């Protein structure tokens, strides 16, 4: 079952979050690394989350 990524322009506290490694995101979206980071800068793609900032509580 393929994973679908929604284009997000707003981030809310109630939005579902999925964490994936950059290579997985590249393979799932078909976008290049620089395109993904450009979309992040434009606010059209969620920013990367570093492992130390993830809270499991």
N, C-alpha and C positions, 0 to 999 in steps of 0.2 A: 504494500500500500504506500504510494508516494506521499511524501510530506509536502504540504503546501505552505508557502510563506506569503503572508498578506503584506502588502505595502502599507506601512504605518507612518502617518504624519504626526500623530499624537500618541503619547505614551501616558497611560493612566495606571493608577495603583491596582485597578481591578483587571487589567488586561492579562491574558494568559501568557506565560513566559515559557519559551523552549530554549534550551542552551545547546549549542552545537559548535564543534570546532570549525575553524575557518575553511579547511578543506572540504568538510561535509557541506557547509553552506555553499561553497563554490560548485560542488557537484550537484546539489539539489536545485540551485537556481540557474545554473548555466552562465552565471556572471563571472567576470574576472575579479581578482582581488582589488585592483585599483578602482574598478567600477563600484564594487561594494563600498569601499571607503569613501568614494565620492558621494554615493547615495547617503551614507551616514552623515557626511558633512552637510548635505542639503536637507537633512531631517526626514528623508524618505525611506530610511532603513534603520532598524534599531542599532544602537551603538554596541560595541563589544563589551562584555562584562568579564572582568578578571576574577579568577577563582577566589581570591581573598575577599571580594566584595559580596559573595553569595552567602546569604544567611539561610540555614536549613531549619531555623526555629519557627 
